[in-house]
Amino acid sequence: VQLQASGGGLVQPGGSLRLSCAASGRIFSGKTMGWYRQAPGKQRELVARITGGGATYYADSAKGRFTISRDNAKRTLYLRMNSLKPEDTAVYSCYAWIGYEYWGQGTLVTVSS
């Protein structure tokens, strides 16, 4: 059982990144999955989630800029982030709902000029 996030890095304000979360089959198929982020000194925030059927939810801070998607064949969850702002700087972690939230390791996103 594993979730592995990748794709973080340093990007300038206004730039874009795509995060990926590779999952083992047992915790991907049909499961609701999502992304949280946690900035230094702040509480963890749900950014977006997607059900097994493709229904999505976005935090207000992500609406219009971020897009969550999943590739069931590749067992991979994505988060496309556009128009990034310095306040988007955080560790982004993916999770899967398997009766409880199962977490993977996060990936650091730094938005700075």
C-alpha positions as CSV (number, residue, x, y, z in Angstrom):
1,V,0.0,0.0,0.0
2,Q,1.7,3.2,-1.1
3,L,1.2,6.8,-2.3
4,Q,4.1,8.7,-3.7
5,A,3.8,12.4,-4.5
6,S,6.2,14.2,-6.9
7,G,6.4,17.3,-9.1
8,G,7.1,19.9,-6.5
9,G,9.8,22.5,-6.8
10,L,10.6,26.2,-7.1
11,V,8.4,28.3,-9.4
12,Q,8.0,32.0,-9.9
13,P,4.7,33.8,-9.1
14,G,2.3,33.3,-12.0
15,G,4.0,30.0,-13.0
16,S,2.5,26.5,-13.1
17,L,3.3,23.1,-11.8
18,R,1.8,19.7,-12.1
19,L,1.9,17.4,-9.1
20,S,1.6,13.6,-9.4
21,C,0.7,11.0,-6.9
22,A,1.3,7.4,-7.9
23,A,-0.7,4.8,-6.0
24,S,-0.8,1.1,-5.7
25,G,-4.0,-0.4,-7.1
26,R,-5.6,-1.4,-3.9
27,I,-5.8,2.2,-2.7
28,F,-6.7,3.8,-6.0
29,S,-9.4,2.0,-7.8
30,G,-12.7,3.7,-7.1
31,K,-11.4,5.6,-4.1
32,T,-11.9,9.2,-3.3
33,M,-8.5,10.9,-3.4
34,G,-7.2,14.4,-2.8
35,W,-4.5,16.8,-2.0
36,Y,-3.8,18.7,1.2
37,R,-1.2,21.3,1.8
38,Q,0.5,22.6,4.9
39,A,2.4,25.9,4.9
40,P,4.9,26.7,7.7
41,G,3.1,27.7,10.8
42,K,-0.3,27.1,9.4
43,Q,-2.9,24.4,9.7
44,R,-3.3,21.7,7.0
45,E,-5.7,22.7,4.3
46,L,-7.7,20.5,2.0
47,V,-7.0,21.8,-1.5
48,A,-9.0,19.5,-3.8
49,R,-10.4,16.0,-3.9
50,I,-11.9,13.8,-6.6
51,T,-14.2,10.8,-6.2
52,G,-13.9,7.5,-8.0
53,G,-16.6,8.7,-10.3
54,G,-14.8,11.9,-11.1
55,A,-16.8,14.4,-9.0
56,T,-14.5,17.2,-7.7
57,Y,-14.3,19.6,-4.9
58,Y,-12.0,22.6,-4.6
59,A,-11.1,24.9,-1.7
60,D,-11.9,28.5,-2.5
61,S,-8.2,29.3,-2.6
62,A,-7.8,26.7,-5.5
63,K,-10.9,27.4,-7.5
64,G,-10.2,28.7,-11.0
65,R,-6.5,28.0,-10.7
66,F,-6.0,24.4,-9.8
67,T,-7.4,21.3,-11.5
68,I,-7.5,17.8,-9.9
69,S,-7.6,14.8,-12.1
70,R,-6.9,11.1,-12.1
71,D,-5.7,8.5,-14.6
72,N,-7.2,5.2,-13.5
73,A,-5.1,3.2,-16.0
74,K,-1.9,4.7,-14.6
75,R,-3.2,4.7,-11.0
76,T,-2.1,8.3,-10.7
77,L,-3.6,11.4,-9.2
78,Y,-2.7,14.8,-10.5
79,L,-3.0,18.4,-9.4
80,R,-2.4,21.0,-12.1
81,M,-1.6,24.4,-10.5
82,N,-1.7,27.6,-12.5
83,S,-1.2,31.2,-11.7
84,L,0.7,30.3,-8.6
85,K,1.1,32.8,-5.8
86,P,3.6,33.0,-2.9
87,E,0.8,32.0,-0.5
88,D,0.6,28.6,-2.3
89,T,4.0,27.7,-0.9
90,A,3.5,24.6,1.2
91,V,4.1,20.9,1.4
92,Y,1.5,19.2,-0.7
93,S,0.4,15.7,0.2
94,C,-1.9,13.3,-1.5
95,Y,-4.3,11.0,0.3
96,A,-6.8,8.2,-0.4
97,W,-9.9,7.4,1.5
98,I,-9.9,3.7,2.3
99,G,-12.2,3.9,5.3
100,Y,-9.8,6.4,6.8
101,E,-7.4,8.9,5.2
102,Y,-4.3,7.1,4.0
103,W,-1.4,9.5,3.4
104,G,1.6,9.5,1.3
105,Q,4.8,11.6,1.6
106,G,4.5,15.2,0.5
107,T,6.2,17.3,-2.1
108,L,7.4,20.8,-1.4
109,V,6.1,23.6,-3.6
110,T,7.9,27.0,-3.3
111,V,6.5,30.0,-5.1
112,S,9.0,32.8,-5.0
113,S,10.8,35.2,-7.3
